[in-house]
Amino acid sequence: MRREIKFLDLREANAEVERGLTEATARVIRSGRYLHGEETRQFEAELSDVCSGGIAVGCSNGLDAIRLILRGYVELGRLREGDEVIVPANTYIASLLPVSEFGLRAILCDPDPATMNLDFRKARTFITPRTRAVMLVHLYGTPCWDAAFAAECRNAGILLIEDNAQAIGAIASQPGLNGVRSTGMLGNAAAFSFYPTKNIGALGDAGAVLTPDAELASAVRAIANYGSDTRYHNIYRGYNCRLDEIQAAMLRVQLSRLFEITSRRRHIASIYDSLISNEIVIKPRISREEVQVWHQYVVRTERRDLFREYLSKNGIATDIHYATPPHLQPCYQGEFNGEYPVTEALARTVVSLPIANIREEDAEYIAETINAFGHNH
Ligand SMILES: *Cc1c(COP(=O)(O)O)cnc(C)c1O
């Protein structure tokens, strides 16, 4: 029997950089500075560099990054109670949760089944005079961007907010509003998550806001620090959503390997794409024009339970992202009355294969095993 292939082994993944992490930890301990320090400042500069520009503000986590962006726009008078925000129905619930918070009205939009991302044609039909923002989620690490749609939004004064929690390092096929193609710098502002399982992960919670808009960046920075612009001077009734120095130091170690981390995931995805061939398993679309960073490699099958059980018996762990879409969660009961058939079909059929830190031969074995899954299973 072969060794078991785990879905994601963070201990193994971080063992590769244990020395770097340990040295960075020691550096922070010895600095005597645990917040508002040099590690955070450097990390913000490095994040901006890898995303081709913008002002980065480190913060507590990805959900708070989205909250800070929305609250920042509310404080600047660019979003108001009752404004509509188009949000993909097929996303992790954290893309949606902060929208309800400021009296904003989320309008859910079913995805394009080919990309599993926002269906731009459909989203266009949801735009009304009350639409003030669109949340673009680069789900699974695939860029969600359409330059023509973006231009229409810009002309109508509609803000484009990226949820880049799953796609750091990804590159869209068309330029964004700021002239670059890197996710996180395509629209007006972007949220990042550095939850430990993300492509770039902290050893705890961490996140960031990235925006080319200096006014928004200053508002976000102040709101994340009690609403304080200068010491003991509060212009907003803010939060405490800061990034710790220790997490910033961990993230600098990981961010320096972004290219390697992404290349590895892309290599495993290309092995899956070339070797998996089974008519009852639909592979995700691979794009030649964009750089996908494969936060998840998600196949679809109508026989999901059997498929997962079969893989598990063959020593292959899988996961589901996500089994229950936000509009069917108890906390949103009665909130959304649209139809989301594509989202619901995805929720029923998606299976995530191991993609982070697995070996080439493991990917080949997984593909062979999938190919032997048949109607008789
Ligand atoms: C992880 C994630 C978030 C939330 O990030 P946290 O750091 O866990 O708060 C938001 N949106 C998406 C798409 C995510 O995958």
The ligand as an SDF file (V2000), in Angstrom:
LIG
                    3D

 15 15  0  0  0  0  0  0  0  0999 V2000
  -10.4710   32.7290    3.1350 C   0  0  0  0  0  0  0  0  0  0  0  0
  -11.4010   33.5920    2.4220 C   0  0  0  0  0  0  0  0  0  0  0  0
  -11.9100   34.7720    2.9960 C   0  0  0  0  0  0  0  0  0  0  0  0
  -11.7420   35.1290    4.4390 C   0  0  0  0  0  0  0  0  0  0  0  0
  -10.4580   35.2460    4.8630 O   0  0  0  0  0  0  0  0  0  0  0  0
  -10.1190   35.0400    6.4370 P   0  0  0  0  0  0  0  0  0  0  0  0
   -8.6990   35.4640    6.5140 O   0  0  0  0  0  0  0  0  0  0  0  0
  -10.3190   33.6150    6.7520 O   0  0  0  0  0  0  0  0  0  0  0  0
  -11.0330   35.9400    7.1980 O   0  0  0  0  0  0  0  0  0  0  0  0
  -12.6890   35.5960    2.2160 C   0  0  0  0  0  0  0  0  0  0  0  0
  -12.9900   35.2730    0.9550 N   0  0  0  0  0  0  0  0  0  0  0  0
  -12.5510   34.1530    0.3760 C   0  0  0  0  0  0  0  0  0  0  0  0
  -12.9120   33.8770   -1.0500 C   0  0  0  0  0  0  0  0  0  0  0  0
  -11.7540   33.2690    1.0940 C   0  0  0  0  0  0  0  0  0  0  0  0
  -11.3300   32.1430    0.5020 O   0  0  0  0  0  0  0  0  0  0  0  0
  1  2  1  0
  2  3  1  0
  2 14  2  0
  3  4  1  0
  3 10  2  0
  4  5  1  0
  5  6  1  0
  6  7  2  0
  6  8  1  0
  6  9  1  0
 10 11  1  0
 11 12  2  0
 12 13  1  0
 12 14  1  0
 14 15  1  0
M  END
$$$$
